[in-house]
Amino acid sequence: MIAFLRLTRFPNLLIVVITQYLLQYLLLVPIFERNLITPDLDVLHFSLLVLSTVIIAAGGYIINDILDYPIDQINKPDKVIINQQIPITTAYWCYGTLTLIGFIISLYLAIYVKNLPLLLLYPSAVVLLFLYSKFFKQRVIIGNVIVALFCAFVAGIVWFAERYTFADLMRQNALDGSHLQFLLSLYLIFAFLSTMYREIIKDIEDREGDRVYFCKTLPILYGVTISKWVAFICGMGLLFFLFISAVQLIEKQSYIALLFVLLAIVAPLLYSFFKLQQAQSDQAFHQLSTIAKFIMLTGLILLFLI
């Protein structure tokens, strides 16, 4: 069980669950209820939506580890689970089982909301994650973009699921609707840019193993220096986003929240810029990746402060 939880990156799955529940019940539902609007999904059906998202993510992690097994033996031999703690055939069985369960849940939800074409979202996500692990991950930039899009998808699917409720909100109270749209858009941008920043750093960290298996990632094709500059540009985009958020907090006179942004997000980001310039070893890039992940987590809190 412990090996399975490690294989499916349980802490990351927990973050997905927390993110989606916070978005739904601390952001969307209070605004809907304030305007006497009932959400399209009740607690049970929203929980099923969260579960299907978690299954997509877990399946993506499993197939990624299966297909990356040879490379991981070089990049992180002490963290390899496939054929060490879980046989590869068992891993494939788990992947297939999870995929089937997720499809059944998605089918039920599509029938529940009386919109069967929505069912296409699930296999599309599963197939794209498989193609990412099989092909796109080894290609310059496109693999990073796919991962960043999926991180934004975690929040975006909550918005999409309540799109009709959101449309009702815009008709009844355009001010609340515009504010909610602004918050969700900012978070999607934050999730995308922060993930891009971390993914490029991870590519630099994993370059030796990737090179052995002829991957065409950014640091292999264009070198570490160029990759650092691309990561820095993504980080500057993130910093610009934080500037917009800070302006919003100043206008609301939310100075405690502003202090949080400066200390918990901006300061680590600026520190990571300094460390990025100096980084040479895999250990240094691993530390940078950890800092970037911390920034991604604290960004979720920011959503509820603006």
PyMOL commands that set and color helices and strands:
alter all, ss='L'
color gray80, all
select helices_A, chain A and resi 2-7+10-34+43-67+69-75+77-79+88-112+116-134+136-138+142-161+163-172+174-205+207-212+218-251+255-278+282-302
alter helices_A, ss='H'
color red, helices_A
deselect
rebuild
show_as cartoon
